[in-house]
Amino acid sequence: MIQMDGDKMGRLINGVQSKDEHQNISRALSTFSHEHALPLVEDSYPGRLIYAGGDDVFALAPLARDLPVQDGKVHQIRTVLDLVDQLQQRYCDVVKPEVIDHDVQSTEPNKKTRKT
């Protein structure tokens, strides 16, 4: 079982100051859930995605797979930890830029800062 939960998302959403910020973060989360989690889990590993929504992912995957590489003759052993690393990296690539942009905007002079 793989259970993934994005980091401090509630605190981030509570600190959103504008509709545009909220939409950008929501769009990034939706993009990760709908366009990245499914192909990573089911096509490149393969496992079974049970749920992906917002910053949450729940999937079932075997501990290790012997996967053919390109020509079908060479095989690569991949573990569930490789899949977890790929999911985390993709999440960081898609969602974290929005989080970082939000953090920078909220700490600029003359802007309200988030309560922690």
Buried (B, 14 or more C-beta within 10 A) or exposed (E): EBEBEBEEBEEBBEBBBEEEBEEBBBEBBBBBBEEBBBEBBBEEBBBEBEEBEBBBBBBEBEEEBEEEEEEEEEEEEBBBEBBBEBBEEBBBEBBEEBBEBBEEEBEEEEEEEBEE
